[in-house]
Amino acid sequence: MLDCKKAGRQIALLRKKKGLTQEDVAARLCISPQAVSKWENGHTMPELSLLVELAQLLDCTIDGILFPASPPAAEADFEHILLPYAPIAEFTGRSWPRSMAVPALLSALKLFMGLEGHRDSMGRQINDDTEYILQSAFSSICFGYSWGDDNALEDGLGIYGLTGEVHSRTDCPEEDFIGLAVRNIMGGYPVIIVPKEYTDVILATGFSGRGKVLKGISFLDGDDEKNSVMSFRQLKSFPEWYAKESDMLLIKPCERNVSTAAKCREALRKGVLLLGNQVSISDQPLVGYGMVIYDNWCNELRKENNRNLVEMETLSPHIFIHYEGKLRIREFLELCLHLLKDMDPRPVVTAISKYDEIIEMCERCMNQLLAQTPDGIEEARAKRRMLIGVLRRSKELETEALKEIALIGL
């Protein structure tokens, strides 16, 4: 069935491709420009004799005008999805604790780009926790109670031979911002959307709706369920992603790979300095790095006792952050034993044993303190004394561990 509107749009498109104006077409066909305008708006159609001349003028068939086979590419609204560069096995790592967005996202990106050398018998990339552990250290997340370096994403990309070209939504018009994402994905590389507020970080590997809907997976600090999902089989939709204040990283290849071993050494050096810090770097007592956190935490618990609080306000989520941080440090040190071949392993093995004891204490402490709400102030006081004891002993053990790591001579 003839669709006058569709035929009119086709006439307009073909005319523009020939570089003709409506006046040019009118002059060639000896008609008024208004007649051409009515054709293109779908109000009228050319007579048969004019249709033959029009087809000749526009270098197409009559059927090509009246019954265009498909929408022109410029007008098409399609879905474009990138597939992972290499097959990925089902998730085989630990699903908890895995609560920080940046290392989880970087781990997923490595898998998507087909860069994981650890493969199963079917040649699929094995998705264990190794990369998450490394990126937790490279970003400094595991060394403290803050959210790590502001440029952790950009820095973490280096060992994959990738870089992140940063664009801010506030510095870019909406259409241009959307266009940047579309072109990068069409070029075969994902984009990362990092919101300014506390909400999902998006690893986008596709789009629809001319780029106004991104397709991908999301990550969120503190959300263990989201941060342990690395499947690209069922992508989520993120409409109007461009409407929020955010930064966008366009993932691109870079010329120079950063050595994983060099990055481990750098993280160890920085980690020792951060963990040994004795001074608060934030007005929030449980945000920052180093030994100062132990003393600040104990002081906050004493303040709760002085206020006769039954609820332990500084228990959660800090106990989880503490536990996960020490667990990741211990696992990072174990990886360093394998990755840094010229390193004396003895101090590292001793340091690992110290962190093993801290982790074991944390697990026992969480089981006892999180089981139920204290029944009255006296029970709350007893639980706080227990936690203070754990924190004091943890500080002693970590101090000993850092002395051992310092013997490596990084």
Backbone hydrogen bonds, N-H to C=O, Kabsch-Sander energy under -0.5 kcal/mol:
donor,donor_aa,acceptor,acceptor_aa,energy
3,D,66,L,-0.6
4,C,2,L,-0.6
7,A,3,D,-2.7
8,G,4,C,-2.5
9,R,5,K,-2.3
10,Q,6,K,-2.0
11,I,7,A,-2.2
12,A,8,G,-2.2
13,L,9,R,-2.4
14,L,10,Q,-2.7
15,R,11,I,-2.5
16,K,12,A,-2.2
17,K,13,L,-2.2
18,K,14,L,-1.4
19,G,16,K,-1.0
20,L,15,R,-2.3
25,V,21,T,-2.0
26,A,22,Q,-2.4
27,A,23,E,-2.4
28,R,24,D,-2.2
29,L,25,V,-2.0
30,C,26,A,-0.7
30,C,27,A,-0.5
31,I,26,A,-2.4
35,A,32,S,-0.8
36,V,32,S,-1.2
37,S,33,P,-2.3
38,K,34,Q,-2.1
39,W,35,A,-1.9
40,E,36,V,-2.3
41,N,37,S,-1.8
42,G,39,W,-1.5
43,H,38,K,-2.2
44,T,38,K,-1.1
51,L,47,E,-2.6
52,V,48,L,-2.0
53,E,49,S,-1.6
54,L,50,L,-2.8
55,A,51,L,-2.4
56,Q,52,V,-1.9
57,L,53,E,-2.4
58,L,54,L,-2.4
59,D,56,Q,-0.9
60,C,55,A,-2.3
65,I,61,T,-0.8
65,I,62,I,-0.9
66,L,62,I,-2.7
67,F,63,D,-3.1
75,E,72,P,-1.6
76,A,72,P,-0.9
76,A,73,A,-0.7
78,F,76,A,-0.6
80,H,207,F,-2.7
81,I,79,E,-0.5
82,L,205,T,-3.2
85,Y,112,F,-3.3
89,A,125,Q,-3.0
92,T,127,N,-1.6
93,G,127,N,-1.1
104,A,100,M,-1.1
105,L,101,A,-2.9
106,L,102,V,-2.5
107,S,103,P,-2.0
108,A,104,A,-2.1
109,L,105,L,-2.5
110,K,106,L,-2.2
111,L,107,S,-1.7
112,F,108,A,-2.6
113,M,109,L,-2.4
114,G,111,L,-1.6
115,L,110,K,-2.3
117,G,115,L,-0.6
119,R,117,G,-0.7
120,D,124,R,-2.3
123,G,120,D,-2.1
125,Q,87,P,-2.8
126,I,118,H,-3.2
127,N,125,Q,-0.6
128,D,126,I,-1.2
133,I,129,D,-2.4
134,L,130,T,-2.2
135,Q,131,E,-2.9
136,S,132,Y,-1.9
137,A,133,I,-1.4
138,F,134,L,-2.9
139,S,135,Q,-1.9
140,S,137,A,-1.2
141,I,136,S,-0.8
142,C,136,S,-1.7
143,F,140,S,-1.1
144,G,141,I,-1.1
145,Y,288,G,-3.3
146,S,288,G,-0.6
149,D,139,S,-1.8
152,A,149,D,-1.4
155,D,151,N,-2.4
156,G,152,A,-2.5
157,L,153,L,-1.1
157,L,154,E,-0.5
158,G,154,E,-0.5
158,G,155,D,-1.1
159,I,156,G,-0.5
160,Y,157,L,-1.8
161,G,158,G,-1.6
162,L,157,L,-1.7
163,T,252,K,-2.9
165,E,163,T,-0.6
165,E,250,L,-2.3
166,V,164,G,-0.7
167,H,248,M,-2.3
169,R,246,S,-2.9
171,D,168,S,-1.0
172,C,169,R,-1.2
177,F,173,P,-2.7
178,I,174,E,-2.5
179,G,175,E,-2.4
180,L,176,D,-2.1
181,A,177,F,-1.5
182,V,178,I,-2.4
183,R,179,G,-2.6
184,N,180,L,-1.9
185,I,181,A,-2.3
186,M,182,V,-2.8
187,G,183,R,-1.4
188,G,185,I,-1.8
189,Y,184,N,-2.1
191,V,204,A,-2.0
192,I,249,L,-2.3
193,I,202,I,-2.3
194,V,192,I,-0.6
194,V,247,D,-3.1
196,K,245,E,-2.1
199,T,197,E,-1.5
201,V,219,F,-3.1
202,I,193,I,-2.1
203,L,217,I,-2.8
204,A,191,V,-2.8
204,A,202,I,-0.8
205,T,215,K,-2.2
206,G,215,K,-1.2
207,F,80,H,-2.2
208,S,213,V,-2.4
210,R,78,F,-0.5
211,G,208,S,-0.9
212,K,209,G,-1.7
213,V,208,S,-1.9
214,L,238,F,-1.8
215,K,206,G,-2.7
216,G,236,K,-2.1
217,I,203,L,-1.8
219,F,201,V,-2.2
222,G,99,S,-5.5
223,D,220,L,-2.3
224,D,222,G,-1.0
227,N,223,D,-2.3
228,S,224,D,-0.8
228,S,225,E,-0.6
229,V,226,K,-1.4
230,M,228,S,-0.6
235,L,233,R,-0.6
236,K,216,G,-3.0
238,F,214,L,-2.6
240,E,212,K,-1.6
241,W,212,K,-0.5
241,W,238,F,-0.8
243,A,240,E,-1.4
244,K,241,W,-0.8
246,S,244,K,-0.6
247,D,194,V,-2.7
248,M,167,H,-3.2
249,L,192,I,-3.0
250,L,165,E,-2.6
250,L,248,M,-0.6
251,I,190,P,-1.6
251,I,249,L,-0.8
252,K,163,T,-2.4
254,C,161,G,-2.1
258,V,158,G,-1.7
259,S,257,N,-0.5
263,K,259,S,-2.3
264,C,260,T,-2.2
265,R,261,A,-2.2
266,E,262,A,-2.3
267,A,263,K,-2.4
268,L,264,C,-2.5
269,R,265,R,-2.5
270,K,266,E,-2.5
271,G,267,A,-2.8
272,V,268,L,-2.3
273,L,269,R,-1.6
274,L,270,K,-2.6
275,L,271,G,-2.9
276,G,272,V,-1.6
277,N,274,L,-1.2
287,V,284,Q,-1.9
290,G,143,F,-0.8
291,M,275,L,-0.9
291,M,277,N,-0.7
292,V,277,N,-1.8
293,I,290,G,-1.7
294,Y,291,M,-0.8
295,D,291,M,-1.2
296,N,292,V,-2.6
297,W,293,I,-2.8
298,C,294,Y,-2.1
299,N,295,D,-2.2
300,E,296,N,-2.2
301,L,297,W,-2.1
302,R,298,C,-2.0
303,K,299,N,-2.1
304,E,300,E,-1.8
305,N,301,L,-1.8
306,N,302,R,-2.4
307,R,303,K,-1.5
308,N,305,N,-1.6
309,L,304,E,-2.3
313,E,311,E,-1.2
315,L,312,M,-1.3
316,S,312,M,-0.6
319,I,315,L,-2.8
320,F,317,P,-0.7
321,I,317,P,-2.3
322,H,318,H,-2.8
323,Y,319,I,-2.3
324,E,320,F,-3.0
325,G,321,I,-2.6
326,K,322,H,-2.3
327,L,323,Y,-2.3
328,R,324,E,-2.7
329,I,325,G,-2.3
330,R,326,K,-2.3
331,E,327,L,-2.2
332,F,328,R,-2.6
333,L,329,I,-2.6
334,E,330,R,-1.7
335,L,331,E,-2.0
336,C,332,F,-2.3
337,L,333,L,-1.4
338,H,334,E,-0.7
338,H,335,L,-0.9
339,L,335,L,-2.1
340,L,336,C,-2.6
341,K,339,L,-0.9
343,M,340,L,-1.4
348,V,344,D,-0.6
349,V,345,P,-2.6
350,T,346,R,-2.1
351,A,347,P,-2.5
352,I,348,V,-2.6
353,S,349,V,-1.7
354,K,350,T,-1.4
355,Y,351,A,-2.0
356,D,352,I,-2.3
357,E,353,S,-1.5
358,I,354,K,-1.8
359,I,355,Y,-2.8
360,E,356,D,-2.3
361,M,357,E,-2.2
362,C,358,I,-2.5
363,E,359,I,-2.4
364,R,360,E,-2.0
365,C,361,M,-2.7
366,M,362,C,-3.0
367,N,363,E,-2.0
368,Q,364,R,-1.7
369,L,365,C,-3.1
370,L,366,M,-2.3
376,G,374,P,-1.3
380,A,376,G,-1.8
381,R,377,I,-2.6
382,A,378,E,-2.1
383,K,379,E,-2.2
384,R,380,A,-2.2
385,R,381,R,-2.4
386,M,382,A,-2.0
387,L,383,K,-2.3
388,I,384,R,-2.8
389,G,385,R,-2.1
390,V,386,M,-2.0
391,L,387,L,-2.6
392,R,388,I,-2.5
393,R,389,G,-2.2
394,S,390,V,-2.4
395,K,391,L,-2.3
396,E,392,R,-2.0
397,L,393,R,-2.4
398,E,394,S,-2.8
399,T,395,K,-2.4
400,E,396,E,-1.9
401,A,397,L,-2.3
402,L,398,E,-2.6
403,K,399,T,-1.7
404,E,400,E,-1.6
405,I,401,A,-2.2
406,A,402,L,-2.2
407,L,403,K,-0.8
407,L,404,E,-0.9
408,I,405,I,-1.6
409,G,406,A,-1.0
